Each structure stands twice: as structure tokens, then as C-alpha cells.
């Protein structure tokens, strides 16, 4: 799979680079993340590892939701949905 360049890196890097990000910009990013997750849900795709490292930001400050470790990666418990736990 190929992705376009994420000029601002991931969300963690972006927040370190832009510590003065204002409320409206952050709200827009959060809304884009929610829209991306809703899109995945509509396609019946479970991401299972949404974390700051998986949220990429391009030069237009558009959000890209990625899975940097591939589809076989087991999610960290810290970022996992409660319903994904083993029984």
C-alpha cells in the first residue's frame, strides 16, 4: 500500500512541532479523525490500534489514519477498544 507524504508526520510529532495549535484547529483535526473512523466502520473494518502514531497529517493538514505495523500487528492494550479484549 502506498500513502502520500505526511509532511507534518504523525499526531505526536505535529503537536510537538505546533505547540501553539489553537482550539478550532484541534477541533477540526478531531472531527476528521472521527469521520475517518466512521468511514472504516461503514466498510466493516476494525482498526484496533488508533493511537497518535497512527494519525498522519499531510501538507494540507488533512488527517490520514494508518496502521504503521501492518495488518497482522496486535494492538497495544492501552489503545485497544474494550470489546477487543480476550476472554
Secondary structure, DSSP 8 states (H G I E B T S, - for coil): ------TT-BHHHHHHH-TT--HHHHHHHHHHHHHHHHHHHHTT-------GGGEEE-TT--EEE--TT-TT----GGGS-GGGS--
